[in-house]
Amino acid sequence: MKTISIGKQNFASLREQDYFYIDKTGFIKEWWESGDEITLITRPRRFGKTLNMTMLECFFSNAYAGRGELFEGLSIWREEKYRRLQGTCPVVFLSFADVKANTCSGVIFQMKNKITALYNQYDFLLDSDCLNPMEKAQFAGISWQMDDETAATALQTLMGYLSRYYGKKIIVLLDEYDTPMQEAYLGGYWTELTSFFRILFNATLKTNPYLERGLMTGITRVSKESVFSDLNNLKVVTTTSESYAMAFGFTEEEVYGALDEAGLSGEKEEVRFWYDGFTFGSCQDIYNPWSITNFLKEKEYSPYWADTSSNGLVDRLIRQGDVGVKQTMEELLAGKAVCTQLDEQIVFDQLDGSVKALWSMLLASGYLKVAGYTKNLRTRQKVYELKLTNFEVELMFEKMIAAWFDGQNTRYQDFVKALLKGNLEEMNYYMNKVALATFSTFDSGNQPSEQAEPERFYHGFVLGLLVERRDDYLVTSNRESGLGRYDVVMKPLRRELPAIVMEFKVRNPDKEASLLDTVAAAHRQMQEKNYDAGLLAEGIARERIFHYGFAFQGKQVLIG
C-alpha cells in the first residue's frame, strides 16, 4: 500500500510524492459541467475541502500549465476534452481556514495580510504594460496598512488586472469562507464583522465583470441576509443536496477497497461501526477521510476526527441551550432520533434562540446524520429524522459533557457514589459544591429566571449522569410513568444496583416556608403520581427504589 500522509492538503505535493490518494477528480467534471457561476459547497471539517480546492487549482490554473502528470491515471484524464482544458485558466485561490482572532480588528488585519500575500504572487504585473501609473501605485499600496474599504474590494481589483493581462476572465476559489464568522460568533463581534465580509463577497462575486466562475467551501451556509445580500447567482449545496454527494468524503466501496489493500479486510464491520454514517443528499455510508486515513496508518481505533477540534461552538450551543435542547441530547445519546425541520441558512446571531438552526448546525458540522424524512403533502416541507452520526461522534459528546464538570469532577463522582449509597448528608455536601461551581456553566447569559436556571442545571446534570453511569444505568428524564411525568429515573442494568427516582423543584415562597417544605412537596408528587410504576413493571422490588427530592432556591440546593 502507498504511504499515507496525514494532514497533507496540497494536491500537487500529494501526487508528486505518490502518497495514498482516493480519486476525486470526477468533482472537476461535475463542477465544470454544472455551468453554475457561483457555487457554495458546505461539508464538515476534515472532509477534503481544501484538498479538492487545491486539486481544482492544479487542474485549471495556468500556473500549472504542462503539469498533466499530476492527473495521469485519474478519471478526469481519460477524457481528451479535459486534457486540453488543464492549465489554461487564470485562477485566484484564497483560504480563510486560519483566519481566527479574538476581535473584529484582528480578523480584518489577518485578511489584509492574506490579500497582501496574494498580491505579492502577482507582482510581475508591476513590470507589465497592463497597468497605468495610477494602478501600479494602487497595487503597491496593498498592505496590512490599507483601509478596510480598499481591502474589501481588493480581490475584485486584482482580478481586473489579471483579466487584462491574460485576456481571460478569472476563476476564484475561496476555501473555508465561514471560519472567520464562526470565530466572530464565539468572540461576540459577529455584527461588527459582517459588514466587511458583505462588501468583500459582493465585490468579488456579484458586481465583478472579471469573474468566470467562483467556488466557495465551508462548514455552514451563512444566511444570505448576513453576508450575501443581492448575490442572486449563488448555487448552494448543503449536506441535504444531491449535487457533489460523492465528491467529499470516502464511499464505503472506497473504504473497503483501501482496507483490502492494507490487509485489513477483517476490520470492515468495526470500521463501519466507528466511522460510517455521514449522509450527503440520498447518498449514505459516507466515511470521514481523516479517521479512515488515520486508522489505515495506525491500525488502531480512536476518535480521530472528533478529536481534531475543540468543538467550542457545539459545546456552547448545547451547554447553554434550554431544557428542550438538553432533553433532546439525552434522547440522541440513548440512540434515539430528533425529528425537526431544518433551517440551513445559519444566522449566527440567532443561533441561541433557534432550535431548528441548532440541529441544522450540528447536521452541517457532521455530528448528526439524516436517518430519513417525511414530507408534508400540502406544504411540501420536509421533516427530517436526525441521529448521532456514529460511535466516534457519540464518544465526542460524552467527552464534551464530562468536561462540563471539569474542576468539580472528583466532587461530582463523590456525589454519584453517595447517591447510590443513599447517603443524604454526603449528597447535600457534594451537590452544593457542584451546583455552586457549575450553575454558571449552564447559564445562557440572558439572565435566566430562578425557575429556568435550576431546570437548565438539572438537565445538564442528567446528561452528566448519563455519561458517567451509562454502563450501569439507563438514565431517562421527563418521561411518563404512573399518573405524571417524572424528572429523572435511573433504571439499573445490574440486579445488585438500586433504582433511583428524582424530582427537582424550585421553592415557591407562597406555598413553602423553607427548602424542607419543597423537598416534602417533591416526595408527595413522586408518591401521588406513582412514578415507580415503570420500574415496578420491570420487576424491580419497591424496597430497591430510592427517592430523592431536590429543592432549589437560587444556587442553594437541598436534597431529601
N, C-alpha and C positions, 0 to 999 in steps of 0.2 A: 504494500500500500504506500502511496505517496506520503511525504512528510506533511503533517498537519501543523499549520502555523496559526496559533491562537491570537486573535486580535488584529490580524493584518486586514486592513480595509482598502488597500490600494490595488486595483485590478491589475495594473501593469506589473507591479512588483510580484504579485501572486503568480502571474503567468510566466514571467521571466525566470523565476526560480522553480517553476514547475511544482508548486505546492498543491496539496489536495484542493480540488475545486469542483463543485457541482454546477453543471452548465445551466446558467440562467439567461443566456443570450437571446432566447426567444422573447424576452422582455423588450429588446431593442426593436424587433419587428412589430410587436404588438403596439408599442407606443407610437412608432413612426407611422404605421398604417391607420392608427385611430384618427389622424387628421386634427386632433384637438389642439387648439392654440396654447392654452394654459392648463396644465394638469396638476392637481394636488393629490398625492397618494399618502394615506396615513397607515402606518404599521407600528407594532410595538417596538420597543428598543431592542437592539441586538438582533434584528431580523434581516440584516444585509442591505439596509437602505443606502448606506454610504458606499459599500462595495458596488452596488448596482449603479449608483450615480457616477462613480469613477469609471465603471465599465462603459457607460454612455459617453463620458468624456473621451475615453480612449478610442471609442468607435467613431464618433462624429468629428472630433476636433482636428483641425488642420495641423495642430501641434503634433499630432500622432500620424501624420501622413506617411505612408510607406511602412506602417507598423502592423501590417496584416497578420504577421506571425503570431501576434497576441491572440488571434481568434481562430487560428488553424486547429482543426479537429472539433470545433464547437458548432452548434446547429446553425448559427447565423451565417457561417462561412460556406455553407453548402449552396447558397443562392448567389448567382452571378450579379444580380441587381444590387445586393448589399455589399458584395466585394468591391464593386465600383463606387459605392457611396462612402466607404470607410475613409476617414481622414480628409474630408472635403469641406467641412463647415467650420466657421469661427464659433467658438464656444466660450462662454464665461461661466466659471464654476465658483461657487461660494458656499462654504459650510458655516452654519451658526452653532454647530454642536458644542463648541467650547465657550460660547458667549454666556458667561454666568457671572453675576456680580450682586452685591447686596443693595445697590442703589441704582436708580434710573440713569444717573450721570455715568456710573461705572459701566453699564451696558452700552450706552451710546459711545463712550470712549473706546470700548473694545471694538464696536462696529466700525468706528473711524479708522482704527488701526488695521482691521481686516480689509477695508476698502483701499486704504493706502498701499498695503501689500499687494493687492490685486492690480492697482495702477502700476506698481513697480514692475510687474510681469510684462507690461506692455510699454515700457519706457522707450522702446525703439520708435514709437510714434513721434517722439520729440525730434528725431532725426529725419523724419519724412516730410514730404511737401503737402501732406494731407491736412495739417493743422496750421492755421494762421498764427501770427504772433500772439494775439489775444488768447487763443485757445491753448497755445503752449504755456502761457502764463497761468491759465486756469489749471491745466494739467499739473504743472509744477507746484501749484498751491494746495494740492490734495495732501493733507497730513492730519495728524491727530489734533492739530490746532484749528482745523476748519470749523465753520459754524454748522449747527445741526441741519439747517436747510440745505446747505451745499452737500453735506454727507448723504441726506435722504434722496437726493436726485443724482448723486454721483454715478450710480450704476447706469442709469439711462444715458448720461453724458458720455461715459466710456464706450457704451455700445454704439453710440452715434459715431464716435471716432473710428472704432473698429470696422463698422459697416462701410464707412467711406474708404478706409484703407483697403479692405478686401473686396469691395464691390458686392457684398452679400449681407443679408440680414443675419442676426445673431441668435444662436440657441443659448438660453440661460438656464443654468441648473442651480437651484437653491436647496441645500441639504439641511435637514433638521431645523426648519424655519421657525418652529414653535418653541424651541428651547429657551430663548430669552423671555418668552411670555409666561412659561411655567415658573421661571425664576421670579418674574415680576409679581405673579400672584402670591407666591410664598413670601416674597420680600415686602409686600404691601405697597408696591408702586405701579400696579397694573394700569390704572387710568392714565397716569403720567406718561407711561411708555408708549401707549397705543398710538398717540398722535404721530410719533416719529415713524413707527412702522407702517402706519396707514399711508403716509406720504411716500415712503420707500417702495412699498408694494405697488401702489397705484402708478407711480412714476416709472417703475421698472416693467410692469406687466400690463397696465391699462393704456396709459397715454404715451406709449413708446412706439414710434414709427419704425424703429430699427430692430424690432423683435421678430424673429422667425417662429420660434416656439419656446415655451417655458415649461419646466417641470420642477415641482417642489415636493419634498418629502418631509414628514414629521410624524409625531405620535398622535396628535389631535387635530381635529378640524376646528380651528378658531373661527368664531362666528363672523359672517360677512360684515355685520354692522361694526364689529370691533376694529378690524384691520383691512378688510377687503371691500370697503364701500365703493360702489359704482363698478366693481370688477365683474362684469356680466359674462365674460368669456372664460369662466373658470369651470373646468370639469373636475368634480370632486369624487375621489374614490376612497371610500371608508372600508372598514372591516366587513360591513354587510353588503358591499358592492360585488358584482360578479367580475368586473374587469380586473385584470392582473392578479387573479386569485392565486396562481401558482408561481408568480414572479419573485415573491419574497418568502423566505422560509423553505423548508425541505418537505417534500411529499413523503408519504410512507414508502412508496416504491424507491425513492432516492435514498431514504434512511436504511431500508432493508438491504439495498444493494451495497451501501457502504459498510454495513455490518458484516455482510458476507465477505467482502474484500478484506476486511480486517480480521477475519477468522472469529467473528463474534456472533455467528448465526443463532446460537443458543440463547442469546440475550434479548431477542426481539420482543417478547411479551413484556419483560421487565422494563425495557426501554420505552415501550409504548405506555405502560402504566405511569412512568415518571414524567415523560416529556411530550407525549402526544396530546392533542385536544384543541389546538388552535383551529379556528374556522374562518375562512375568508369567502364571503358570498355563500354559495352552496357547496364549496369545496371544503371537505372535512379532512381530519387526520393530517394536519399540518404540524410540523415539529419546529421548535425554535433552533436555528443553526448554532447558536452559542453553546447550548447544552450538548447538542449532538457532537460537535467537533471536540469539545472538552472531554466528553465520555469516550470518544474514539481514541483520544490521545492518552487519557489517564486510565481508562478501563475500570473506572470506579463510579458508583452512583453518588451524586451530590446535587444540591440545588444550585447549579452553576449560574443559570440565568437569573434566578431570583436574588442571588447574592451580588449581582453586578451593580446594584444601585441602592441608595439609601431609602428609596421608596417614600421620600419625605412628603410628597403631595398626597399619595394614597393614605399614608398614616394620618395625616392631618384631617383629611376629609372623613375618615371613619371614626377616628378617636373623638373628634369634636362634633360628629354628626348627632342627630337627635335620636330619641329612643327607637324609632322605627328603623333607622339605619343599623343600629347595633343588633336589634332583633333579627333583621334580615341576615346580618353576618353570622349570627348563631345558626340560622337555617342553612346557609351556604356551607359552613364548616361541618354541618351534620350531613352533607351530601345532597341537600335539597336544592330546589331551584327558586329563583325570584322571577316573577312574571311582570313585565313592565313595557311600556312604550319607551322608545329611545329618542333622545334629543342630541343628535350627533354634531350639532353646531355648538361647540363649547364656548360659553361666555364665562371667562374665569371669575369675574367679579360677581357672578350669580351662582357659583358652584355651591356655596354654603347653604343656599335656600332651595335648591332644586334636586330632588331625589332622582328624577329621570336623568339629569345631567351627570349625577354621581355615577350611576350604573353605566351610563354611556362612556364616561371617562375610564372606568375600570375595564370595560369591554375594549375600548380603543387601546388601552395600555397592555392588554393581553392577560389580565388577571381573571377575566370572565370569558366564557365562550358561549356561543349560541347553540343551545340544545334543540331548539325548534321554535316555531312561531305559529300564531293563528292570525287570521285576517278578518277584520270587521267587514261583513258583506256590503254594508251601506257606505261606510266612510273609506273603505279600503286601507285603513290604517292597520299596521302590524303590531301585535303584542308579542314580545319576544320572551322566550324561556331561557334564562341565563343561569349557568352553573360555574363553579370554580373550574379553571382550565384543566388542571392535572394535579398530581401528587406534589410536584415541585412547588406549585403555587400555594397549595394547602400548607406546606411547611413554611413558606414565606410568611403567610398570615399568622401562623402560630408563633413564629419568632417575633413578629411585629407586635402582637398583642402582649406577649410575655415582656417585651421591652417597656410597655406602659408602666410596669411595676418595678422597673429598674431602680435601684437605690432603696426600694422597700421590699425587695424580693424575699429576703430572709423572713421579714415580718409577715409577709403575705403567706409564705409557706407555713410559718408557725400558726397563723390564723387557721389555715385549712386543716392542719393537724388537730387543733383544738376543736374545730367544727366537727370533725369525725369522731372525736372522743366525747363530745358533749360537754366540754369544759367551758362554761359561760364566763367565768372570771377571765380566763386567758383570751377567749374570743373578744370580749369587750376591750381588753387592753390592746390587743394587736389590731383590731378593726379600727379603733380610733386613731392609732398611729398611721395605719394605711390610708384611711379616709382623709385625714388632715393633709397628708402629703400628695394624694392623687386626685382630690376633687378638682383642682385646677387643671389637671391633665385632661379632664373631660369637659372643661368649661369652653363653651363655644366662643367666648369673647364678646358676647352680646348681652351681658348682664342677665343671665338666666334667672327665672324666678326661683324662690326657695323650693317650690314644688318640682320644677323641672330639673334642678341641679342634682338632687338625690336620684331621680329617675335616670338621668344620664350616667351618673356614677354607678348605680347598681347594675345597669346593663353592661357597662364596661367591666365591672367586677364579675358578672356572669360569664362574659367572654373569656376572662382570665381563668375562671374555674373550668370552663370547657376545655381550654388548652392544657391547664395544669393537671386535670384529673381524667382526661379522656380515656386513658387505659383502664380506669376503674369504674367510671360512671358515665351514664348518658345524662347530660345536663340539658334541661329544656326550660323555657320561660314563657310566661304569658299564654299558657295553653288551657283549654277547657278540661275540667275534671270535677266530677260531682255536680254541684249547682252553680259553679262560677269559674273564673279564670285565675289560676294561681300565679304567683310571681315567679318562683323558681322551684323546680323539683330536680333532685339528683337521684336517679334510679341506679342502684348498684349493679355492676356487671359480674360481681362475685358474691356468693351467698353470705360470706362472713362479714361483709360490709353493711353498715346501716343505710337505710334510705333517708333522705332529708327533704323537708318541705320548708320553704322560706316565704315570708310575707314582708314586704317593705312598705312602711307608712311614714308620711310626714306628719308631725304633730299638728293637730288642729286646736289652737288655743281656746276656741269657743266650746269645744267638747271635752278636751282633755287637760287636766290640771298639770300634768307632768309627762315626761317621756315614759314613765312606768305605765301610765294610763294608755299611752299609744301602743306600747308593747302588748298590753292586755287586749286592746281592740284588735290587734293583728291576730292574736291567738283565737279570739272569738270568731273572727272571719274564717280562719282556717277550719275551725270546727263546724261552724254553721253551714259553710259552703261545701263541706265534705271533700276537701282537697286530697284526702287519702284514697279516694275511690279508685283511681287509676292504678296506684301502687298495690292496693289490696287485690284488685282484679288480676294483677301479675303474680299473685301468690306470695307477696311479701307480708310477713306477720306484722300485726299492728304494733307490737312492742319493739319492732326493729325500725320504726319510723320516728325520726327526730323532727321536732317542730321548732322553728326559730322565728320570732318576731323581731324585725329591725325597725327601730324608731329613729327618725331624723329630725333634727332641729338645727338648721344651718349646716355647719360641718361637724356637729356633735352627733354621735350615734350611740344608741343603747340597744343591746341585744338581750332578749329574754326568752 
